């Protein structure tokens, strides 16, 4: 019965299933640390810098391989969701860009992750789907929650705005449909490569978050209790929706 269920799964459902274990193992303590970013300008700045580099790497790969059979049907969706330019807006607001408008270098975990992404898509462009899908859907699913919390603490968050996508629900529905159609054209081996890359997203994002919070130093006990309460009440749902 389980085998028959797998046979009837769509490509997107298979992607979700492939990373279910890695997702469920995602450390809640790491997730709670991300909330710290809203009360620490140092953490927030480091996260915006690092995730700028991650999105920029993914999006450059998508542009460079726009004619790849596995990516062409998805190009319009991915181009409308590009986040690197909006991260740059936030970095400008944070006043961390150099005189030429360039951002600071990525942290070691982020740089290693970006290099890994490049290695994967250079060999197999379709693996970009495994990186792009969870990273974009994460912002679509949890963006409004993050935005409310960020604005409460005056943290810039232009990267959460999609003015060119007025109906996110309908856009997401169409994106998923396009992904499923693309998945039908991929060989089993290529699918496994895509799934493997998607599994790496959670682990590498957590490394980036842990590193940023580690650079900020200690956290008062009262703040930890408050953060953990928030995460246990609603934060877990936000990350599950990815």
C-alpha positions in Angstrom: 0.0 0.0 0.0 2.9 2.4 0.9 4.5 1.5 -2.4 1.4 2.2 -4.4 1.1 5.5 -2.6 4.5 6.5 -3.8 3.6 5.6 -7.3 0.7 8.0 -7.3 2.7 10.9 -5.8 3.3 14.0 -7.8 6.8 15.4 -8.2 6.3 18.0 -5.6 4.8 15.5 -3.2 7.9 13.3 -3.8 10.1 16.3 -3.0 8.3 16.9 0.3 8.5 13.2 1.2 12.2 12.9 0.4 13.1 15.6 2.9 10.5 14.8 5.5 13.0 13.1 7.9 15.6 15.9 7.5 12.8 18.5 8.0 11.4 16.8 11.1 15.0 16.6 12.6 15.5 20.4 12.1 16.5 21.6 15.5 13.8 23.7 17.2 16.4 25.5 19.2 17.9 26.7 15.9 14.5 27.9 14.8 14.0 29.8 18.1 17.4 31.4 17.6 16.2 32.9 14.3 13.6 34.9 16.3 16.5 36.5 18.1 17.4 38.2 14.8 14.5 40.6 15.3 16.0 41.9 18.6 19.7 41.9 17.5 20.8 44.2 14.6 24.1 42.2 14.4 22.3 38.9 13.9 19.8 40.4 11.5 22.5 42.0 9.4 24.5 38.8 9.2 21.4 36.8 8.2 20.4 39.2 5.5 24.0 39.3 4.1 24.3 35.5 4.1 20.9 34.7 2.6 21.5 37.4 0.0 24.5 35.3 -1.2 22.5 32.1 -1.1 19.6 33.5 -3.2 22.0 35.3 -5.5 23.9 32.0 -6.2 20.7 30.1 -6.9 19.3 32.9 -9.1 22.5 33.3 -11.1 22.4 29.5 -11.7 18.8 29.8 -12.9 19.7 32.6 -15.3 22.8 30.9 -16.6 20.9 27.7 -17.3 17.6 29.3 -18.5 17.7 27.1 -21.6 18.1 23.8 -19.8 15.1 21.6 -20.6 14.3 21.1 -16.9 14.4 24.9 -16.1 12.9 26.6 -19.1 9.3 25.8 -18.2 9.9 27.3 -14.7 11.9 30.4 -15.7 9.0 32.8 -15.7 8.1 31.7 -12.2 11.6 31.9 -10.8 12.3 35.3 -12.4 9.2 36.8 -10.8 10.3 35.4 -7.4 13.9 36.7 -7.6 15.0 37.8 -4.1 18.6 38.9 -4.4 17.7 42.5 -5.6 15.3 42.9 -2.6 18.0 41.6 -0.2 20.3 44.3 -1.6 17.7 46.9 -0.8 17.7 45.7 2.8 21.5 45.7 2.9 21.4 49.3 1.7 19.0 50.2 4.5 21.3 48.4 7.0 24.2 50.6 5.6 26.5 47.7 5.1 27.2 48.0 1.4 30.6 49.3 0.3 30.9 52.6 -1.8 30.5 50.5 -5.0 27.2 49.0 -3.7 28.7 45.6 -3.1 27.6 43.6 0.0 30.0 42.1 2.6 31.4 38.7 2.1 29.4 35.6 3.1 30.2 33.9 6.3 32.1 30.6 6.1 29.0 28.4 6.3 27.2 30.5 3.7 30.2 30.5 1.4 30.5 26.8 1.6 26.8 26.3 0.9 27.0 28.6 -2.1 30.0 26.7 -3.4 28.0 23.4 -3.0 25.1 24.8 -4.9 27.4 25.9 -7.8 29.0 22.4 -7.9 25.6 20.8 -8.1 24.0 22.9 -10.8 27.2 23.0 -12.9 27.0 19.2 -13.1 23.2 18.9 -13.3 21.2 22.2 -13.8 18.0 20.4 -12.7 19.3 20.3 -9.1 18.5 24.0 -8.9 14.9 23.0 -8.5 15.8 21.3 -5.3 17.3 24.5 -4.0 14.9 27.0 -5.5 11.6 25.4 -4.5 12.0 25.2 -0.7 13.8 28.6 -0.5 11.0 30.4 -2.4 8.1 28.5 -0.8 9.6 29.2 2.7 9.2 32.9 2.1 5.7 32.4 0.5 4.5 30.3 3.4 6.0 32.0 6.4 6.7 35.4 5.0 3.8 37.2 6.6 4.5 35.9 10.0 8.2 36.9 9.7 7.2 40.3 8.3 5.0 41.1 11.3 7.7 40.2 13.8 10.4 42.0 11.8 8.5 45.2 11.5 7.6 45.1 15.2 11.3 45.4 15.9 12.0 47.8 13.1 14.0 45.2 11.1 14.1 45.8 7.4 12.5 43.1 5.3 12.0 44.1 1.7 12.9 40.6 0.7 9.5 39.5 2.0 7.5 41.7 -0.4 6.2 40.5 -3.7 4.4 43.5 -5.3 4.6 41.8 -8.7 2.7 38.8 -7.4 -0.7 40.1 -6.1 -2.2 36.7 -5.7 0.3 34.5 -4.0 -2.0 31.5 -3.6 -2.9 31.4 -7.3 0.8 31.9 -8.2 1.9 29.1 -5.9 -0.7 26.8 -7.4 0.5 27.5 -10.9 4.1 27.1 -9.9 3.5 23.7 -8.3 1.6 22.6 -11.4 4.6 23.6 -13.6 6.9 21.8 -11.2 4.9 18.6 -11.4 4.9 18.7 -15.2 8.6 19.3 -15.2 9.1 16.4 -12.8 7.4 14.0 -15.3 10.2 14.7 -17.8 13.1 13.9 -15.3 14.7 10.5 -15.2 14.7 8.7 -11.8 18.4 9.4 -11.3 18.0 13.1 -11.9 15.0 13.2 -9.6 17.1 11.6 -6.8 19.7 14.3 -7.4 17.0 17.0 -7.0 15.7 15.4 -3.8 19.2 15.1 -2.4 19.8 18.8 -2.9 16.5 19.7 -1.3 17.5 17.7 1.8 20.6 19.8 2.1 18.7 23.1 2.3 17.5 22.6 5.8 20.9 21.6 7.2 22.7 24.4 5.5 20.1 27.1 6.5 20.4 25.9 10.1 24.2 26.3 9.9 23.9 29.8 8.7 21.4 30.7 11.4 23.5 29.1 14.2 26.6 30.9 13.0 24.9 34.3 12.9 23.5 33.8 16.4 26.9 32.6 17.7 28.5 35.8 16.5 26.1 37.8 18.6 27.2 36.3 21.9 25.1 35.3 24.9 21.3 35.6 25.2 19.5 36.6 28.4 17.5 33.8 30.0 14.3 35.7 30.0 14.6 36.3 26.3 15.3 32.6 25.6 12.1 31.7 27.6 10.1 34.2 25.6 11.5 33.0 22.3 11.0 29.4 23.0 7.4 30.1 24.0 6.8 31.9 20.7 8.4 29.1 18.7 6.6 26.2 20.5 3.3 28.0 20.0 3.6 29.0 16.4 7.1 28.9 15.0 7.1 25.2 14.4 4.0 25.5 12.1 5.8 28.2 10.1 8.8 25.9 9.3 6.6 22.9 8.7 4.8 24.7 5.9 8.1 24.8 3.9 
